[in-house]
Amino acid sequence: MDSSAAQVPRDVPRFTVSCVLGTPSLITVRGEADLGGIELLQSAADRALEHHSHVAFDLAGVTFADSTFLSILLQTRLNALERGGTVLLLAPSASVRHLLSITGALDLFPAAE
């Protein structure tokens, strides 16, 4: 049996972040949101907040989320609130919902399916 089909090719990123500046700015996150992608995610959140105080995160494609990811969401929320803005979570995946639920952070974020 050939097990190579189950392996992820090395050139396929396991984590991607894109940021479209607007009103609100939209940050799309895909893959495993952990310590390995924290700088990329932080940079996108900072850029979005510099542009506008309202930020939306598209989280439908997040397959794993850890405390570093949660930390960025919470800090982005605080920074947005200080500027009179909001952070909206769009279609949070099961992984994101689980993380927010077990930490008690679910009620802090408006979510849209």
Rosetta silent file (secondary structure, phi, psi, omega in degrees, C-alpha in Angstrom):
SEQUENCE: MDSSAAQVPRDVPRFTVSCVLGTPSLITVRGEADLGGIELLQSAADRALEHHSHVAFDLAGVTFADSTFLSILLQTRLNALERGGTVLLLAPSASVRHLLSITGALDLFPAAE
SCORE:     score description
SCORE:     0.000 S_00000001
   1 L     0.000  131.720 -179.801    0.000    0.000    0.000 S_00000001
   2 L   -87.290  114.142 -178.545    1.369    3.403   -0.980 S_00000001
   3 L   -90.498   -1.961 -177.763    1.133    5.796    1.993 S_00000001
   4 H   -65.729  -25.312  179.846    2.505    8.785    0.084 S_00000001
   5 H   -65.794  -25.275 -178.608   -1.002    9.845   -0.953 S_00000001
   6 H   -84.480  -13.082 -178.239   -1.815   10.628    2.684 S_00000001
   7 L   -83.322  143.630  177.436    1.181   12.918    3.124 S_00000001
   8 L   -81.928  128.081  178.034    0.858   16.653    2.661 S_00000001
   9 L   -58.756  144.950 -176.755    3.225   17.938   -0.031 S_00000001
  10 L   -63.477  -25.450 -177.427    5.996   20.116    1.384 S_00000001
  11 L   -87.293    0.430  178.042    5.096   23.069   -0.846 S_00000001
  12 L   -92.861  119.069 -179.126    1.501   23.278    0.482 S_00000001
  13 L   -66.878  140.327  177.679    1.311   25.810    3.331 S_00000001
  14 L   -89.254   -6.719 -179.982   -0.280   24.510    6.500 S_00000001
  15 E  -150.848  128.318  176.823   -1.309   28.036    7.518 S_00000001
  16 E  -134.969  147.987  177.039   -2.313   31.045    5.438 S_00000001
  17 E  -135.911  131.565  172.054   -3.568   34.509    6.286 S_00000001
  18 E  -127.215  150.696 -177.562   -4.873   37.118    3.878 S_00000001
  19 E  -133.110  122.282  176.005   -6.004   40.629    4.683 S_00000001
  20 E  -111.752  114.721 -178.394   -8.308   42.777    2.544 S_00000001
  21 L   -74.787  134.437 -179.209   -8.470   46.339    3.810 S_00000001
  22 L  -173.520 -156.999  179.167  -11.943   47.832    3.859 S_00000001
  23 L  -128.348   85.187    5.036  -14.818   48.850    6.098 S_00000001
  24 L   -83.783  167.914  171.050  -14.514   46.453    7.863 S_00000001
  25 E   -76.539  147.660 -177.578  -11.206   44.917    6.951 S_00000001
  26 E  -117.498  122.349  175.665  -11.389   41.159    6.350 S_00000001
  27 E  -108.887  120.144  179.401   -8.748   38.736    7.597 S_00000001
  28 E  -104.810  125.228 -177.229   -9.107   35.223    6.189 S_00000001
  29 E  -117.151  132.646  179.890   -7.361   32.468    8.130 S_00000001
  30 E  -134.147  140.373  173.588   -6.865   28.920    6.804 S_00000001
  31 E    97.293 -149.975 -175.219   -5.147   25.875    8.266 S_00000001
  32 E   -90.987  106.816 -176.897   -3.475   25.306   11.627 S_00000001
  33 E   -90.383   90.805 -178.358   -3.566   28.519   13.673 S_00000001
  34 L  -138.514 -167.026 -176.118   -0.800   28.001   16.207 S_00000001
  35 H   -54.163  -32.166 -179.011    2.518   29.483   17.328 S_00000001
  36 H   -62.324  -24.179 -178.288    4.042   28.876   13.896 S_00000001
  37 H  -113.109   10.804 -172.548    1.792   31.481   12.268 S_00000001
  38 H   -60.708  -41.223 -178.493    1.526   34.013   15.066 S_00000001
  39 H   -65.707  -41.344  178.989    3.672   36.691   13.391 S_00000001
  40 H   -63.505  -44.200  179.913    1.737   36.471   10.131 S_00000001
  41 H   -67.854  -42.535  179.502   -1.597   36.704   11.946 S_00000001
  42 H   -62.572  -41.759  179.071   -0.432   39.554   14.207 S_00000001
  43 H   -61.902  -43.383  179.257    0.821   41.513   11.211 S_00000001
  44 H   -64.968  -42.133  179.957   -2.517   41.134    9.408 S_00000001
  45 H   -64.798  -42.962  178.617   -4.468   42.183   12.515 S_00000001
  46 H   -62.204  -44.428  179.927   -2.237   45.235   13.052 S_00000001
  47 H   -62.358  -43.480 -179.621   -2.564   46.254    9.388 S_00000001
  48 H   -62.409  -44.950 -178.838   -6.343   45.855    9.484 S_00000001
  49 H   -70.186  -30.199  175.592   -6.705   47.963   12.641 S_00000001
  50 H   -65.636  -31.495 -178.564   -4.431   50.675   11.269 S_00000001
  51 H   -80.952  -43.794 -175.268   -6.808   50.940    8.318 S_00000001
  52 L  -157.361  149.040 -176.674  -10.150   50.743   10.168 S_00000001
  53 L   -79.743   -8.753  176.916  -11.406   50.017   13.690 S_00000001
  54 E  -105.251  126.196 -176.576  -13.856   47.329   12.512 S_00000001
  55 E  -130.622  139.072  174.157  -12.314   43.968   11.644 S_00000001
  56 E  -119.478  137.775  175.828  -13.863   40.679   10.529 S_00000001
  57 E  -110.109  122.193  171.792  -12.104   37.316   10.677 S_00000001
  58 E   -88.731  111.310 -172.859  -13.186   34.583    8.236 S_00000001
  59 E  -116.006   17.024 -177.779  -12.403   31.447   10.249 S_00000001
  60 E   -62.358  -30.489 -175.603  -14.225   28.771    8.258 S_00000001
  61 E   -97.363   12.703  179.045  -10.965   27.188    7.119 S_00000001
  62 E   -81.245  118.495 -177.876   -9.213   26.948   10.484 S_00000001
  63 E   -93.907  -19.004  177.545   -8.479   23.274   11.146 S_00000001
  64 E  -154.264  140.500  178.215   -6.724   23.786   14.488 S_00000001
  65 E  -140.405  134.203 -179.923   -6.529   26.751   16.867 S_00000001
  66 L  -119.882 -171.164 -175.355   -4.448   27.135   20.032 S_00000001
  67 H   -65.174  -28.081  177.648   -3.936   29.684   22.793 S_00000001
  68 H   -68.752  -36.920  175.302   -1.630   31.858   20.688 S_00000001
  69 H   -64.234  -46.200  178.132   -4.404   32.222   18.120 S_00000001
  70 H   -59.904  -40.603  178.917   -6.879   33.065   20.879 S_00000001
  71 H   -58.838  -42.388  178.616   -4.450   35.634   22.246 S_00000001
  72 H   -65.140  -43.578  178.087   -4.346   37.433   18.888 S_00000001
  73 H   -60.109  -45.688 -178.743   -8.159   37.449   18.669 S_00000001
  74 H   -65.786  -42.114  179.395   -8.476   38.836   22.194 S_00000001
  75 H   -67.499  -39.593  177.535   -5.802   41.486   21.688 S_00000001
  76 H   -62.728  -40.590  177.397   -7.313   42.535   18.358 S_00000001
  77 H   -61.014  -47.399  179.154  -10.702   42.834   20.078 S_00000001
  78 H   -60.894  -44.496  179.567   -9.259   45.041   22.836 S_00000001
  79 H   -63.721  -39.173  178.519   -7.446   47.242   20.313 S_00000001
  80 H   -66.107  -44.670  179.703  -10.604   47.565   18.217 S_00000001
  81 H   -61.285  -38.994  177.589  -12.736   48.458   21.252 S_00000001
  82 H   -61.182  -25.692 -179.847  -10.224   51.147   22.273 S_00000001
  83 L   -99.552    8.141 -179.121  -10.776   52.704   18.838 S_00000001
  84 L    80.315   17.964 -176.653  -14.556   52.402   18.997 S_00000001
  85 L  -107.237 -166.787 -178.555  -14.579   49.379   16.711 S_00000001
  86 E  -142.644  163.638  171.140  -15.535   45.733   16.768 S_00000001
  87 E  -125.121  123.773 -179.694  -14.232   42.310   15.843 S_00000001
  88 E  -112.372  134.754  176.446  -16.626   39.948   14.081 S_00000001
  89 E  -101.726  118.630 -179.346  -15.948   36.231   13.602 S_00000001
  90 E   -95.840  124.037  175.287  -17.332   34.886   10.322 S_00000001
  91 L    46.284   55.516  179.443  -18.209   31.178   10.143 S_00000001
  92 L   -59.989  133.114 -179.731  -15.883   30.036   12.926 S_00000001
  93 L   -67.226  170.774  178.280  -14.869   26.412   12.378 S_00000001
  94 H   -59.254  -38.013  178.937  -15.550   23.692   14.932 S_00000001
  95 H   -62.993  -43.615 -179.754  -11.944   24.039   16.179 S_00000001
  96 H   -68.232  -45.581  178.920  -12.346   27.762   16.769 S_00000001
  97 H   -58.510  -41.972  179.663  -15.756   27.354   18.400 S_00000001
  98 H   -62.167  -47.324  179.569  -14.345   24.683   20.721 S_00000001
  99 H   -59.920  -46.561  179.853  -11.415   26.900   21.751 S_00000001
 100 H   -64.888  -37.661 -178.658  -13.670   29.884   22.394 S_00000001
 101 H   -68.201  -48.731 -175.584  -16.159   27.763   24.301 S_00000001
 102 H   -71.942  -18.347  179.119  -13.720   26.034   26.670 S_00000001
 103 H   -97.556   -5.873 -178.732  -11.964   29.314   27.470 S_00000001
 104 L    79.972   10.196 -176.806  -15.156   31.288   28.053 S_00000001
 105 L   -89.890   -7.170 -176.597  -14.320   33.678   25.222 S_00000001
 106 H   -56.818  -40.007 -177.668  -17.265   32.736   22.990 S_00000001
 107 H   -72.795  -11.574 -178.325  -19.483   35.451   24.470 S_00000001
 108 H   -81.025  -18.253 -173.887  -16.885   38.150   23.760 S_00000001
 109 L  -119.889  127.202  168.519  -17.207   37.893   19.989 S_00000001
 110 L   -67.259  137.631  179.541  -20.218   38.401   17.768 S_00000001
 111 E  -123.730  141.888  176.090  -20.251   35.515   15.304 S_00000001
 112 E  -121.192  132.681 -179.643  -21.901   35.240   11.922 S_00000001
 113 L   -78.766    0.000    0.000  -22.460   31.889   10.265 S_00000001
